[in-house]
């Protein structure tokens, strides 16, 4: 009897944990395609009560018409193959609006290896999609307006200001860290004096191209800050992650082996890097964050250059 009571207690605890998360848990019986369970959070997000989710048909019908066919076909084919999967789509709310959902699905098999059930979590990704749309619009502006650096072809200071403002607001709202990398070519004046300004321009173009390879995520952003100084904006990146990107920048430039015989630091081109990370509050200001990161760059120069601070 004690074991039965313990099992009941455990079940209650697990149910409470599931229903206290923002993610919406669900389970579908594969044989009947009926919902065995869906978390009560679904009503707060979409307005539909849990008992109105009877079958997989309810799930399909409450999907944007443009998303329905490919999402249903994809999920069914992956489930039949026993492959865990995920899909993004627009879900219909009870009052006629749409919310972006990410559905993460795990396929449960029985002892014979046959598909028995699907369990998963729905996540509200509306804010993420809104951010992606805003960034897409900003990138469009980059092409249509003068947000591009005329020499290197990457974004300029004006575009950097716009992106930083957007990512700052996102970080403050989502309580996610935001990192900034500011870097400067070491002894670039001496480079120009030695090789000439035409070669100096070619060097800047080459550095911009190489640095663009260091930031690999879709929202990572690079711009020419001015002169021989560049800046990277890394959303949702903590200090450790930003440090790795900074070191990647330094290594990529070093691997280019661009000659710089007049540099007292190295016979090839090097960079100095300042890294800043913040979890912005309403008391913090983007300009102050940029200035504090720039001070770290200045410190890297003071300490001998070709280093990260």
C-alpha positions in Angstrom: 0.0 0.0 0.0 2.9 2.3 0.8 4.3 1.8 -2.7 1.0 2.7 -4.3 0.7 5.8 -2.2 4.2 6.8 -3.1 3.5 6.3 -6.8 0.4 8.5 -6.5 2.4 11.1 -4.7 5.1 11.0 -7.4 2.5 11.3 -10.1 1.0 14.4 -8.4 4.4 16.0 -8.1 5.3 15.3 -11.8 1.9 16.7 -12.9 2.4 19.8 -10.7 5.9 20.3 -12.2 4.6 19.9 -15.8 1.7 22.3 -15.3 3.9 25.0 -13.6 6.2 25.4 -16.6 5.7 27.9 -19.5 6.1 25.0 -21.9 2.8 23.2 -22.7 3.1 19.4 -22.3 0.9 17.0 -24.3 0.5 13.3 -25.2 -1.2 11.6 -28.1 -2.1 7.9 -28.4 -0.8 6.8 -31.7 -3.4 4.1 -32.4 -6.4 6.3 -31.8 -4.7 9.7 -32.5 -6.6 11.0 -29.4 -5.1 13.4 -26.9 -4.3 11.5 -23.7 -3.3 14.8 -22.1 -2.6 18.4 -22.7 -1.4 20.9 -20.1 -3.8 23.5 -18.8 -1.4 26.2 -19.9 -2.8 25.8 -23.4 -5.9 27.8 -22.4 -3.9 30.8 -21.2 -1.9 30.8 -24.4 -4.6 30.1 -27.1 -7.9 30.3 -25.3 -9.0 26.8 -26.1 -9.8 24.7 -23.0 -7.8 21.4 -22.5 -10.9 19.3 -22.9 -11.5 20.8 -26.4 -8.3 19.1 -27.6 -9.8 15.7 -28.3 -7.9 14.4 -31.3 -4.9 15.2 -33.6 -7.5 16.7 -36.0 -8.2 19.5 -33.5 -4.4 20.2 -33.5 -4.4 20.3 -37.3 -7.5 22.4 -37.6 -6.2 25.0 -35.2 -3.2 25.8 -37.4 -2.7 28.5 -39.9 -3.9 27.3 -43.4 -0.5 28.2 -44.9 1.3 26.0 -42.3 -1.1 23.1 -42.0 -0.3 20.8 -44.9 3.5 20.8 -44.6 3.5 20.6 -40.8 1.1 17.7 -40.6 2.8 15.8 -43.4 6.2 16.4 -41.8 5.1 15.4 -38.3 3.3 12.3 -39.5 6.1 11.0 -41.7 8.7 11.6 -38.9 6.5 9.9 -36.3 5.9 6.9 -38.5 9.7 6.6 -38.9 10.1 6.9 -35.1 12.2 10.1 -35.4 12.0 12.8 -32.8 11.4 16.1 -34.4 10.2 19.7 -34.0 8.2 22.2 -36.1 7.4 25.9 -36.0 3.9 27.0 -37.0 1.2 29.5 -36.3 -1.5 28.3 -34.0 -5.0 29.7 -34.0 -6.3 31.4 -30.8 -9.9 31.2 -29.8 -10.5 34.9 -30.6 -9.1 34.4 -34.2 -5.5 35.5 -33.9 -2.4 33.5 -34.4 0.5 32.7 -32.1 3.9 31.2 -33.2 4.4 27.8 -31.7 7.5 25.5 -31.6 6.3 21.9 -31.1 9.0 19.5 -29.9 8.0 15.9 -30.3 9.3 12.7 -28.9 8.2 9.3 -30.4 7.5 6.6 -27.8 7.9 3.0 -28.9 6.7 -0.2 -27.3 8.8 -3.4 -26.6 8.2 -4.5 -30.2 9.6 -1.3 -31.5 6.2 -0.1 -32.8 5.1 3.6 -32.3 2.9 3.7 -29.2 2.5 7.4 -28.4 3.8 10.9 -29.1 4.7 13.2 -26.3 6.0 16.7 -26.5 6.0 20.3 -25.5 4.6 23.4 -27.2 6.6 26.6 -26.7 5.4 30.1 -27.4 8.0 31.6 -29.8 6.1 34.7 -30.8 8.6 37.1 -29.4 11.5 35.3 -31.1 9.7 35.3 -34.4 8.9 39.0 -33.9 12.6 39.7 -33.3 13.6 37.7 -36.4 11.1 39.7 -38.4 12.5 43.0 -37.0 16.0 41.8 -37.8 15.0 40.8 -41.3 13.6 44.3 -41.8 16.8 45.8 -40.5 18.8 43.7 -42.9 16.5 44.8 -45.7 17.2 48.4 -44.7 20.9 47.6 -44.9 20.5 46.8 -48.5 18.1 49.5 -49.4 19.6 52.4 -47.5 23.0 53.6 -46.5 23.6 51.2 -43.6 26.5 49.5 -45.3 30.1 50.5 -44.9 31.3 51.7 -48.3 34.7 50.1 -48.1 34.3 46.7 -46.4 30.7 45.9 -47.4 29.7 45.0 -43.9 27.3 47.1 -41.7 28.4 50.5 -40.6 28.1 52.4 -37.3 24.6 53.6 -38.1 23.4 50.0 -38.5 25.2 49.0 -35.4 23.4 51.6 -33.4 20.0 50.3 -34.7 20.8 46.6 -34.0 22.2 47.3 -30.5 19.1 49.2 -29.6 16.9 46.3 -30.7 19.0 43.6 -29.0 19.3 45.7 -25.9 15.5 45.8 -25.6 15.2 42.1 -26.3 17.8 41.2 -23.7 16.1 43.4 -21.1 12.7 41.9 -21.8 13.9 38.2 -21.9 16.5 38.6 -19.1 19.1 37.1 -21.4 22.8 38.2 -21.4 24.0 40.4 -24.2 27.7 40.5 -25.2 29.7 43.0 -27.2 33.2 42.5 -28.8 35.2 45.6 -29.8 38.4 45.0 -31.7 41.1 47.1 -33.2 43.9 46.3 -35.7 47.2 46.7 -33.9 49.5 49.5 -35.2 47.4 50.2 -38.3 48.9 53.6 -38.8 52.3 52.0 -39.1 50.7 49.5 -41.6 49.5 52.4 -43.8 52.9 54.1 -43.5 54.7 50.9 -44.6 52.3 49.6 -47.3 50.3 52.6 -48.4 46.7 53.5 -48.1 45.5 51.4 -51.0 47.0 48.3 -49.4 45.6 49.5 -46.1 42.1 49.6 -47.6 42.6 46.0 -48.9 43.7 45.0 -45.5 40.5 46.4 -43.9 38.4 44.5 -46.5 40.2 41.3 -45.8 39.9 41.7 -42.0 36.1 42.4 -42.3 35.7 39.3 -44.4 37.6 37.1 -41.9 35.8 38.5 -38.9 32.4 37.8 -40.5 33.3 34.1 -40.2 33.8 34.3 -36.4 30.1 35.0 -35.6 28.1 32.1 -36.9 24.6 32.4 -35.5 21.8 34.0 -37.4 21.4 37.0 -35.0 25.2 37.5 -34.4 26.1 40.9 -36.0 29.3 42.5 -37.1 30.0 46.1 -38.2 32.8 48.5 -38.9 32.8 50.8 -35.9 35.1 53.3 -37.5 38.7 53.5 -38.9 40.4 50.2 -38.1 37.9 49.3 -35.3 35.2 46.6 -35.6 32.4 45.5 -33.3 30.4 42.3 -32.9 27.0 42.1 -31.1 26.2 38.7 -29.7 22.7 38.2 -28.4 22.0 35.6 -25.7 25.7 35.1 -25.2 27.3 34.9 -21.7 30.9 36.0 -20.9 32.3 32.5 -21.6 30.7 32.2 -25.0 31.7 35.8 -26.0 35.3 35.0 -24.9 35.4 32.0 -27.3 34.1 34.2 -30.2 36.7 36.8 -29.3 39.5 34.2 -29.3 38.2 32.9 -32.6 38.5 36.4 -34.1 42.1 36.7 -32.9 43.0 33.3 -34.2 41.4 33.8 -37.6 43.2 37.1 -38.2 46.5 35.4 -37.1 45.9 32.5 -39.5 45.6 35.0 -42.4 49.3 35.7 -41.9 49.0 39.3 -43.3 52.5 40.7 -43.2 53.1 43.7 -40.9 56.9 44.2 -40.7 56.6 47.5 -38.9 54.5 46.2 -36.0 56.4 45.9 -32.7 54.0 43.2 -31.7 54.4 40.6 -34.4 55.6 40.2 -38.0 52.0 39.5 -39.1 48.8 41.5 -38.5 47.3 41.2 -35.0 44.3 42.6 -33.2 43.4 43.7 -29.7 40.0 42.9 -28.3 37.7 44.1 -25.6 34.8 41.9 -24.5 31.8 43.1 -22.4 28.7 41.1 -21.2 25.7 42.5 -19.5 22.2 41.5 -18.3 20.6 44.9 -18.9 18.2 46.4 -16.4 16.1 49.5 -16.8 18.9 51.5 -15.1 21.5 50.5 -17.7 22.1 52.4 -20.9 23.5 51.0 -24.2 26.0 53.9 -24.6 27.5 53.3 -21.2 27.9 49.6 -22.1 29.7 50.4 -25.4 32.0 52.8 -23.5 32.8 50.2 -20.8 33.6 47.6 -23.5 35.7 50.2 -25.4 37.7 50.8 -22.2 38.5 47.0 -22.1 39.8 47.3 -25.7 42.0 50.2 -24.6 43.2 48.1 -21.7 44.2 45.3 -24.1 46.3 47.9 -26.0 47.9 49.1 -22.8 48.8 45.6 -21.8 50.8 45.0 -25.0 48.2 44.4 -27.7 47.4 41.1 -29.5 45.3 40.1 -26.6 41.8 40.0 -25.2 40.5 41.8 -22.1 
